[in-house]
Amino acid sequence: MKLELQQLSEKAKAASELIHRLKEQPGQIEECADQLESSIVEKVAAMEEALHQRRDSLLAWLQQRKENKVEEVRQRIAEATQSLQSTTVGLQFHIEAVKESDPVCFMEANDVLSKRIEELRLGWEEALEQEAQEGHATQHLLEYQLDERPLIDAIAGLTFLQFQVPGVPAFVPSECSSVNNAVTIAWCPQPPLHHTAFSLQIDDGNQGDFKEVYMGDECVCTIDGLHFNSVYRARVRALNNTGHSDYTLPLTLHTAEVACFTMESNHPDLVLSEEGFRVSCDSYEHRVCVGGVGFSRGVHYWEFSLINYDTNADIAFGVAAKGVNSEAILGKCGRGWCRYVDRERAWMMHSGEHFNRSPGGVKEGDVVGVRLNTDIRTLTFYLNQVQQCSMLLKVIGAAAATVFYPAVSMSRGVTLQLHTGLPTPTDTPI
């Protein structure tokens, strides 16, 4: 009975909330109608302004066309006047020639005069024929009429469009995955299908606030550089010009508990195997090789096996921050922390300072382990699974680092094999 009463109470509460929302809707409708009315007035005014601008443009074009036509007629009048004057002069000359009393002189000039008269006659026939054709073609010198039909049709078709916010998207769990410290999230739109974009958010992996990581029209997104062994929540919503949908219920994704990574380097003196786990050096100078994954939260552990080791060579194992000097021993600059070892002894180094020197070195076949605790910023070293020493990741002469990358420096005569994805040993205070 108690359970039924509780359920009934919840239903009554939901009904009360529904009635409250319904009572608010008349006011919301009034507000929406006022906004729509203002929008109509504003848009019609904008269309009127555009129509006036088009009117002015058409009138300017007509004025220019009129002036061009008038100028053409004036030019033709000038040309005809000049031709008429030339003809008049010719006629007067020929009339005077006909009056010549000397028959011999007249006969000598007769052929030339007859030819000139014929040329003038033919010239005028051609000019008058051309003018008759052009005059017929330009009887109406401005044969234009404003075509308002498209505008009338457009005005008649002016109506309302009913816009809707898009539906809440749905995650596609079969296409969502987590690999190492990267997650791939996929979703699909849901009716009504009026979306133009999607907004994807995830939290900080520690139940913190959501933060947008993607905005676009794709339905899949891969996010890398996350924390290991963390649970992330993701949510997505659809958007269009009208508004946006609600967010989906959060999708939970768990990044890998232990890190799997490879070594990376673009330095020409370092030689990496195809899979990125084995590294050697062709130079007698130290070169730094850095892991492909950085850590800023949690505890992480990895190992290096000494495949080849020239007893005259030195090796430095540790971590580096962005901007580490890749052409000096690890720990020489303020962006590296390491344990520096040879065949007889070892010591810590950071920012060029050596400390905590101890006897005992390494030999071919040994396994050196590195344990990074970013929460308390410590680095612990192991030799053949036996803890050796620890150092604090303090900063000397450099900006504080927040992301640490596995790193090693070596010279010629050393080949190392990286091992990752290992369980983290317990750090015993020394």
Residue, then its C-alpha position, 0 to 999 in steps of 0.5 A: m500500500k505504501l508503494e502504491l501511495q508513493q507512486l500515486s503521489e508522484k503521478a499527482k505531482a507530475a499532473s500538477e506540473l503539467i497543469h502549470r505548464l499548460k497555464e503558462q502556454p497562453g502567455q507564451i503564445e501571445e509572446c510568440a505572436d507578438q514576436l512574429e508580428s514584429s518580424i513580419v512588419e520588419k521583413v515587409a519593410a525590408m522588402e519594400e526598401a529592396l523594391h525601392q532600390r530596384r526601382d531606382s536601379l531600373l530608372a537609372w538604367l533607363q535614363q542611361r539607355k535613353e541618353n545613349k539612344v539620343e546620342e546615336v540619333r544625333q550622330r546619324i543626323a550629323e553624318a547625313t548632314q555632312s553627306l548632304q553638304s558634300t552632295t550639294v557641292g558636287l551638284q553645283f560643280h556639275i551644273e557649272a560644268v554642263k554650262e561650259s561653252d567649250p565642247v572640247c573641254f566638256m568632252e574631256a571632263n565628261d567621263v570623270l564627271s559622269k563617274r562622280i555623279e554615279e558614285l554620289r547616286l549609289g552612295w545615297e541609295e545605300a545610305l537611304e536604304q540602310e536608314a530605312q531599315e534602321g528606321h523601321a527597326t527602331q520605330h519604337l526606339l525604347e522597346y522595353q516593358l517592365d516584367e513584374r510577373p515574377l514579383i507578383d507571383a512571389i508576393a502571392g506565394l509569400t506565406f508562413l513556414q512552420f519550423q520545429v526544433p529537431g528531435v533528440p538524437a540517439f547514441v549508437p552503442s554498437e559504434c561507440s568504443s574506447v581505445n587506450n585514452a581515446v573514445t569514439i562516439a556515434w549517434c543518429p538523428q531522430p524525427p523531426l529531422h530538421h537539424t543543421a548541426f550537432s553539439l557534443q559535450i563530455d565531462d572531465g572524467n571525474q563527474g565534473d561539468f560538461k564541456e563542448v568538444y564538437m560542433g558540426d553536421e557529422c554523426v561521429c566524433t573521436i576524442d583523444g588525449l583523455h585520462f586513463n582509467s577514467v569514466y567519461r560521460a558524453r551527451v549530444r543535442a541537435l540544433n537548427n535555426t529555430g533552436h535546439s533539442d534537449y540533450t541525450l541521456p549521458l553515455t558512459l565510456h571507460t578509458a583503458e586502465v593501463a596505457c599502451f603506447t609506442m615510442e615516437s621520434n623524428h630525429p634522424d639519429l634515432v632508429l625505431s622499429e616498425e611497430g615502435f617498441r624497439v629503439s636504438c641510436d646511430s649517434y655517439e651523442h645523446r638523443v631523446c626519444v619520447g613516448g606517444v602518450g602523455f599523462s596528467r592524471g593517475v599512476h602509470y608504469w612501463e619498462f625497458s629491456l636492454i637488448n644490446y648494451d655497450t658498457n661504455a654507453d650511458i642511458a637515461f630513463g624518465v619522463a619529459a614535458k613538451g619542449v624537451n631538448s632532444e639533442a642532449i641527455l634527458g634531464k639536461c634541460g628543465r623539461g626532463w627528469c631522469r635516472y642516469v645509469d651506466r655499468e657501475r653507478a646511477w644518479m638522478m638528474h633534472s635541469g642539468e643538476h645531478f643528485n642522489r648518486s648511488p652505486g650499481g649500474v645496468k647490463e645487457g638483459d636487465v629490465v628497467g621499470v619506470r613508475l609515474n605518479t602524476d597525483i603526487r608528482t613522483l617518479t620511481f625506478y625499478l631494476n629487474q622488478v626491484q624498486q631502486c629509488s624515487m624522485l620528486l618531479k620538481v621544477i628548476g628554471a622552467a614553467a610547471a609541467t602538467v603533462f608528462y611523456p615517457a622518455v629515454s635518452m641514449s647514444r650508439g651501442v644501446t638498443l631498448q625494447l619497450h613494454t607497456g600495458l603492465p600492472t602498476p607495482t606498489d610504490t614502497p617508501i625508501 
